[in-house]
Amino acid sequence: MEFFDSHSHYNDEKYNDDRDEIINKIYKEGITSTVCVGYDLVKSKYALEIAKNNNFIYSTVGISPNDIEDFTYDNLLEIEKLAKDHKVVAIGEIGLDYYWNKENKEKQKELFVKQIDIANKLHKPIVIHTRDAAIDTIDILKKHSVIEKGIFHCCPLNQELIKEGLKLDFYISFSGNITFKNAKSEEAVSLVPLDKILIETDSPYLSPEPLRGTRNNSINVKLVAQRIADIKNISLEEVAKITYENANRVFKIK
């Protein structure tokens, strides 16, 4: 079996001591594709560097809603330049986060829209981060259509958000949170048709049960896939194959 971890952060400081070792290990364990996701200018550059140094890794570039305090408009020009590289498969992660940031909502919205514009200009999909901001996120996506669509990353288990995202033809990506006790994962996962579902780890964060609280890595995407298999009543092999094909499709990887 081969697995595609659609969202990881090997550009994070938590891997500084053993990054190359972990990257080699995940490939040997069957994680034969992953996307290293940028979230500010520095980490976007590093994500692309990691992707260029590893054939099975791709990258995204973008500025997240949690990383806009030092943002300048020149940063967007640099993001656009980086995004022209063939190993950059999406603009992201971008979006809105009202859980951590309640005081700069208008600035978040402005940056979200400007990065959608970059994605449309370059015909790239987007990777969306949304937390406690479902209504505004959907509203922006309805008003500012995304040509190549994209992904709701680590999608909140919010049924209305999932329904609206699917109506807009976006993919829904689930991470370790669907394995947590008391998570309403069955209802959320059941809403998503197989041709719109993705798996991810969000490494080094959100380790699935029974590893919750430890540093995550892409090998653990298998536990996410198994949870989906159990809910959908299909085999792990089917989930691996379907989500691999879906990730290649949305990221336009041949």
N, C-alpha and C positions, 0 to 999 in steps of 0.2 A: 504493500500500500504506500501511496505517496500522499502527502498532505501539503496544502497551501495555507500558511499562516498569513492572513491578509493584512495584519496590522501588528507591528512590533517596533520597539525602540532600542535597537542595538547601538544607537548614538547616545544613549543615556550613561551618565557617570557611574551608575551601578555596575557596569560591565568593564570598567577601566582596568581591573586587575586580571581579567581572563576572557576578554572579548573574543579573540581569535579562537581560543579553545572551545568556547561555547558555540560559536558559529560553525566550527568544524563538526562538533558533536551533533548539533541539530540535523545537519545534512545526513550524517551517517545513520540517524534515527528515522529517516524517511520524510523529513520536512524539506522537500526538494524545491520549494519556492517560498519566499516571504517578502514582505514589503517593509522596509525600514522607513518610518514616517517622521518627517520634519515637523517642527512646531514653532520654531522661530528661525531667524536667518542663519545663525551660527549652527544650530542643530540640523537645519535643512542642508547646509553645505556638507556637514559631516555625514548625514544620511546618504547623500549622493556619493561621497567618497567611499563609504562602506560598500555601496552597491557596485561601484566601478571595480572594486577589489575582489568581489565575489560574484561569480556568474549567476548563481541562483537567487541573488538578492536584487530587488528593485527598490526604488525610493519614491517618496513624495516630497514636495517642498511647499511650505506655507507658514503662515503665522496664526497660531491658535488664539482663541479669545482669552486664554489665561497668560498670554505672553505679549501683550500689546502696550505695556507701560512705556517701554523704550522704543516703540515703533516710530519710524519715520516713513514718509512717502518714498524716499529713496530705497528703502527696504523692498518695496513692492517692485521696483524696477529690477532689483537684483534677483528677487524671487522669479520674476518673469524670465530673466536670462537663464537662470539655473534650470527652469522648467523645460527649456528647449532641448536639453540633453535626452538622448534616446532611452536612458535608464530611468528617467522620471516618468512615472506612469499615472500620476494624478497630482492635483493641487490639494494640499491638506497637511495637517488636519486644520480645518477652518470651521467657524460656526459661532455659537453663542453659549455662554456659561454664566447663568445667573445664580448658581450655587456659590461659587467662589467670588464672583464679581458682580455686585449689585449697583455699583456707583457709576459704571461707565457703559451702560447698555447701548447708548446711541453710538458711541465709538466702536463697540463690538459690531453693531449692525452695519456701520459704514465699511469696516474692514472686511466683513463677510461678503458684502456686495462687490467690493472692488476686486476681491480674489475670485469671485464667480466670473467677473468680467475677464480676468486673466485666463481662467480655465476655458471660457468660451472662445477667446481669441486664439488659443493654442489647441483647441479641440481636445481638451483633457477632461476626464471625469473629476469629481471632487470627493474628498473624504470629510464627512461632517462630524464634528463634535458638538453635541447638544446636551445640556444638563439644566434642568429646571427652566427650560426656555422653549418648550415644544411649540407653543402657539406662534411665537415670533419667528422661530425657525421655519415652520411650514409657510407662514405668511410671506416671508422673504423668497422662498423657493417658488411660490405661486406667482409672485410679482416679477421675479428675475429668473426666468427659465434657464435651466442649465442644459446646454446642447447635448453633452455626452453623459448626462445624469451622474450617478456616483453611488456612494455608500453611506448609510448611517452607521458609523463605527461604534462598536460597543453599545449597541442600541439600547436605550433605556427600555425597561419592560413595561412600557406605556402603550396600551393597546390602540388608543386613538392615534398616537404618533406613528405607530407601525402601519396602521390602516392608511393614513394620509400619505406616508412615505411611499407605500406601494402604489397608491393611486397616481403618484407623480413619477412612477416607473423607476424608483431607486431600489438598490439592493439593501438588505438588512443583514448586518454582521453581528454575530453573538460571540461573547467572550466568556471568561470564567464565571461571571456573575450568574449565569443560568444554572450553575451547579450548586449555588449557595442554598443553605437551608432557609426555608420560608420565602425564597424567591418565587414569584408567580411566573415561572418559566414555561410551564406547560401551555398556559393560555397564550403567551406571547409567541412562542415558537410555532404553535399550531396555526397561527394566522399567516405565516409566511410560506408561500409555495416553494417547492424545492428549487425551482429555477431562479429564485431571487434570494437565496440564503447563502451566507458566507460564514466562515469560522475565523477566529483570531484569538490571540493571547493578550495583546496590549502589553507584552513584556517590556520591562520587568515587573509590571503591575498586575493586579487582579488574578493572582494564581487561583486556579479552580480547587474545589474540594477534591481530595483531602489535604491539599498542599497550601491552603489559604494561609496568608501571612508570611510565606517564604518568597524569595525572589523568583519571579516567573521566567520561563523561557519557552521557545516555540514547540518543544517536545510535548508540552502540556496541552497543545491544541487538540491532541487526541482525546483528552478527557472532555473537552467541549463537544467534539464530534460525537463521542459516545452518548452524551446526554441528548443531543439532537436525534441520534439514531433511536434511542429509547422512546423519546416522545413521538417520533414519526413512525415508530414500529417498522423500521427498516434496518439493514445491516450497517455496521461501521464502514465496510468497504463501499457501500453505496453513497454514504455521506461524504467520504473522502473523495470519491470520483466526481460526484456532483458539485461539491464546493470548489474543487480544483478547476473544473470546467467553467464554473461561474466566475471565479476570480480571473482566469485568463480572459474571459469575455469582457468583463467590466474594465479591466486594465488594458485591454487590447494587446495582450501578449500572444505572440504566434508560437 
